[in-house]
Amino acid sequence: MGRRLIGLLRPFFQWLAGTDAFARFGPKIVPRLDRAVHRLSRGRTVMSDRMIPTLVLTTVGAKSGELRAAPLACLPEDGGGFLVVGSNFGRAHHPGWSGNLLRTPEATVSFRGREIPVTGRLLSGPERAEAWPRLLRIWPVYDRYSEKSGRELRVFRLSPRSRP
C-alpha cells in the first residue's frame, strides 16, 4: 500500500480501532499478525508499522520469568527513545507487558531492523501530561481507549541503554 492510500485509510482504521467489535477481535488478531510479519521480515517491519510507528518490546515475564514479545504502537523520540501506551485495546486491565516492565525495567526493542536495549520508566505528573497530547496526535484512539477502560492508561518512556 502506498503512503497516499495509507493516509486516506488512516481515519477509517482509527475509527475501526475504537469500536467495541475491534476491542473483541483486535487483541486476538493484530498482535499475532504483527509478530508473524516481524519474524518473517527478520525484524525489519511489522504489519501495523504502515499505519503507525510500531516496535516489538521484549520484556521478562513478571510471573514466569520468560521472555515476552509485544508489538506496540510507539512515538519515536529524539535521542533514540520511544513513548508507548498501555492501552490494551481499551480493555479494563493494564496489559501484561506494562506489569513486566514495572517489575523489570530492562527490556529490548526491535524497531525497523534494529535491536535496542532499553530501560522503561512509567511517566506521571507533568512528564505524562507533556507526552499525552503528542501521543494523541499519532493515535487519537487512545482517548477512546482511556474512556472505555475506565482507567488512566500507563505511558512509558523507553530510553536506550548501552549494550553490556
Salt bridges, closest charged atoms under 4 A:
ASP20 OD1 - ARG144 NH2 3.75
ASP20 OD1 - LYS148 NZ 3.47
ASP49 OD2 - ARG112 NE 2.93
GLU77 OE2 - ARG134 NH2 2.87
GLU77 OE1 - ARG157 NE 2.75
GLU127 OE1 - ARG121 NH1 2.76
GLU127 OE2 - ARG157 NH1 3.27
GLU130 OE2 - ARG134 NE 2.93
GLU147 OE2 - ARG144 NH1 3.68
GLU152 OE1 - ARG128 NE 3.66
